[in-house]
Amino acid sequence: MIAELVSSALGLALYLNTLSADFCYDDSRAIKTNQDLLPETPWTHIFYNDFWGTLLTHSGSHKSYRPLCTLSFRLNHAIGGLNPWSYHLVNVLLHAAVTGLFTSFSKILLGDGYWTFMAGLMFASHPIHTEAVAGIVGRADVGASLFFLLSLLCYMKHCSTRGASARTWGWFLGTGLCAGCSMLWKEQGVTVLAVSAVYDVFVFHRLKMKQILPAIYKRKNLSLFLSISLLTFWGTSLLGARLYWMGNKPPSFSNSDNPAADSDSLLARTLTFFYLPTKNLWLLLCPDTLSFDWSMDAVPLLKTICDWRNLHTVAFYTGLLLLAYYGLKSPSVEGDCNGKFVTNGKQNANGHSCHSEVEYRNSEIKPSFPSKVENGIKNNVSQRTRLPSTENIVVLSLSLLIIPFVPATNLFFYVGFVIAERVLYIPSMGFCLLITVGARALYVKVQKRFLKSLIFYATATLIVFYGLKTAIRNGDWQNEEMLYRSGIKVNPAKAWGNLGNVLKSQSKISEAESAYRNALYYRSNMADMLYNLGLLLQENSRFAEALHYYKLAIGSRPTLASAYLNTGIILMNQGKTEEARRTFLKCSEIPDENLKDPHAHKSSVTSCLYNLGKLYHEQGHYEDALSVYKEAIQKMPRQFAPQSLYNMMGEAYMRLSKLPEAEHWYMESLRSKTDHIPAHLTYGKLLALTGRKSEAEKFFLKAIELDPTKGNCYMHYGQFLLEEARLIEAAEMAKKAAELDSTEFDVVFNAAHMLRQASLNEAAEKYYDLAAKLRPNGFDSKSVSLCLLQFGGLQKIQLYVLQRSQPSSSVFLLTLLQNTANSLKGWSSARLLAG
C-alpha cells in the first residue's frame, strides 16, 4: 500500500502548480461556451450532444461522445461556476487516483518490491500527461483511464476466482460496467476489453501463439473460451451502440486538422500514417518538445520513400516485432522474480513464489490462482501467487501501449488530429510498464553490483528528469498566452494566430496585428486568421483593409458566416445599402451542414438577418423588416441573446401603429434581459404614447439608473419632459446628454432643439454650432442651417452654407432658404422642409 500512496502523492504534488491556472485552448468551447453546462439546459441534453455541445447526429459534430466527462463539468459548474480552480482540482485528484490504481496493477505483475515503486513513480511524473491533467478537457482521458484500470483489475479478479467461486461473474459484471463507463468518458476506453483478453490468454494462462488454438478445444479451458467470447460480445455491443447513437456516420474534419487524410497521394498517406506512431513513441520516450496542437504542418507529410524519417518508421516496427516475438514465441528459462534470485531452490518474492517458464510450458493450461474446497475447508492449491514471467509482462505491456492507441492511427477511420498528447495518457501505462520490466530484466541479467546500481539509478534519474519536465511544462499551461508562445516552435501558424486573439483581448492591438500577420505568413489560407485580422482592423476603423481580409476569408471558406456579417455591416455604414443587402441575404442562405461549430454559425446567420431587418427598417420597409426578424427568430440558436432582436420587432410594429404587438415584443425584450437599456427607452415611449405617463417616466429613469454615463438615456427622457411641457427639466436633460455624448450628432442636435424650445437660445445656438461642426456636409447640415436661420438671419446662414457645402448644393440651399424663410411658422415645418 505504501507504493500506491507514495506514487499518488507524487502525482498530486507535481500538478499542484496547475491549480492557479486559467482555462486554456479547448477549455473555452468545452466549458465556457458549452450550453450543456448551464442549469437552464436540461441535463439529459448531455446524452444527446457531443463533447462540445453539438447534437451528436449533426453533420458537423465531431462525434466525440463523452457524457460522463461533460456531466462532471456540469457538476463543477453547478458548484463553482466558471472558477477554473475547482476544475483543475478535480483533474489533479483524478490523476492521483489513476496513479494509485496503476501502481496497484503493477504490483500484481511485478510483485511488492521497488520495481513496482519505479513503475508507479514513472507514471506519476511522465510529462506526456501534462496536457491531460493541466488542460481541463483532458479530464476525459484521465476519467477514462480510471475506469479502464478498474475494469482491468475486475477482470484479473474474475480470472483468479474463475471456477472456484460464484463471485467470479460478479467480477466479470464489474469488468463490463467499468468498460462501458470508460467508453462514456472517452471512446478509447472500450479497448480495455481487448487488453483484458490479452491478459487472460498470455499472462494468466501463459499461452504462446501456437498454443492458443489447441487450448480452445480442451474441455478444461471452456471457462477461458466463455470469458473471451463474453468480452467479444460486450465489446461489439458497446461499439455497435456507440455507432448507432452517433447516427451511423463517421465524423468529418477539415484538411488542416489531419492533412495526411486529405492528401491525394496514396503514398503520402501511407508513409505518414505509418510514421505517426513512431513520432508518438518518441514523445513517450523523450518528451522534450511538447505542444498544445500538432495539426497543420507541425508534422510535415512524408511524400517520398527517400524521406529520412522512413528510417525511424522501419526501426520502430522492427523493434516492435522483435518485442512481440520475444513475448509470444521465445521459450526461456527464467529465474528472476522482481529483481531477486532463486537460491537453493527457494525464492523470496514478497509473498510470491517464482517459477521457471519450463515448469509450466508443457503443463496443462489452468488458472494460476485457484483454490478448492475439500470437506468444507478451503484449501489453497498454492499458498503463494506465481508472478508472470518477463515475456508475459512484455506482451501485456505492448497490448497496453498499442491497443488503446489503435483508434488514433487512422486505421479504421480518419481522426481530427495529427498528434494529440492527451490521447497517450492510457498508452503511457504500457510504456511505463515496458521500461520498468526492461530495466528489471537488465538488472537481473548483469552480475556486477556496479552495473546493477547503474541500471537502478539510471531509471531513478529518468523519473527525476520526467518530474522536472512535468513541473516546467505545467507552467506553460498557466494561461493561454504562455501556452501559445510555447507552441510557436512546433506549430507556428496555429500558435501565432491564437496568440493574436489573446493579445487583442489584452488591448495590445499592434502586437495582435503582428501575431495575425505572422500566422498568415506560415499559412496564408487560414480563414479564421484572415477573419480575425479583418475584425481587428474593423474595430480600429480601418474599414478598407478589413473588407479586403473579410473577402479573403470568404474565399478561403465560403461558409464563414461571421465574415459575411461584418462585411455587410461595413457596407451598410458606408451607405452601400444594396451591396450590404445582398451580402446579408447570401449569409442567411448558408446551411450549417458539416460545419465545425454550427452554434456559432447560427448565431452569425441570426445577426445577419437582424442587420438586414435594420436596413429595411431604416429604409422605411417595415413589413419587410418584420418578415426578416421573424426568420431570424426561427433560426436563432439557444445561446443567442435575443433582446435587441425583440426590441427591433417592437419598433417595427410601432412604426406600423400596431401598438399591442409592439408592446408584446418590448416586454419579450425586457424578459430576456431585464437591464436592456434600449428596450426601457422604446417601451417608455410606447407607454407615453398610450397615455401611461407615470409608468413611462419610471422606465426612462430606470434606463438612466442602469447607465448614468449614456447621454442617449437623458435625451429620451428630455424629449418625454418636453412633450409634457416641463421645459426647464427637459433643458437640463438636454445639456446633460450633450455633455456626455458631445461627439454624437443626433444627441447634440436634439439637445439644441430642446434648449431652443425652452427659450434658452444662447445655449441652443452653441449646440447647433457644435452639431454643424460634427457634420459639416450632407443632409443634416441643411437642418442646422435652418436652425441658425432662427438666430442670425439670411446673412449668417449664407456664410455657414458657403463655408461647409459643395458649390452646387450651396446654390440650391440658399435659393431654397431665401424663397421659404418668410413663410416658416415653426421648427417642425423648417425641419420637414430641410428633409
Secondary structure, DSSP 8 states (H G I E B T S, - for coil): -HHHHHHHHHHHHHTGGGTT----TTHIIIIIT-GGGSTTS-GGGGGTB-TTSSBTTSTT------HHHHHHHHHHHHHHTT-HHHHHHHHHHHHHHHHHHHHHHHHHHH-SSHHHHHHHHHHHH-GGGHHHHHSGGGHHHHHHHHHHHHHHHHHHHHHHHTTT-TTHHHHHHHHHHHHHHHHHH-GGGGGHHHHHHHIIIIIIS---HHHHHHHHTSGGGHHHHHHHHHHHHHHHHHHHHHHHHTTS------TTT-HHHH-S-HHHHHHHHHHHHHHHHHHHH-TTS--S---TTSS----STT-THHHHHHHHHHHHHHHHHHHHT------EETTEE-BTTB--BTTEE---HHHHHTS----SS-EEEETTEEEES-SSEE---HHHHHHHHHHHHHGGGGGGTTSSS--S-S--GGGGTTHHHHHHHHHHHHHHHHHHH---HHHHHHHHHHHHHHHHHHHHHHHHHHHHTSSHHHHHHHTTTT-HHHHHHHHHHHHHHTT-HHHHHHHHHHHHHH-TT-HHHHHHHHHHHHHTT-HHHHHHHHHHHHHH-TT-HHHHHHHHHHHHHTT-HHHHHHHHHHHHT---TT-S-HHHHHHHHHHHHHHHHHHHHHTT-HHHHHHHHHHHHHH--TTS--HHHHHHHHHHHHHTT-HHHHHHHHHHHHHH-TT-HHHHHHHHHHHHHTT-HHHHHHHHHHHHHH-TT-HHHHHHHHHHHHHTT-HHHHHHHHHHHHHHTTT-HHHHHHHHHHHHHTT-HHHHHHHHHHHHHH--SSHHHHHHHHHHHHHHHHHHHHHHHHHHS-HHHHHHHHHHHHHHGGG--SHHHHHHHH-
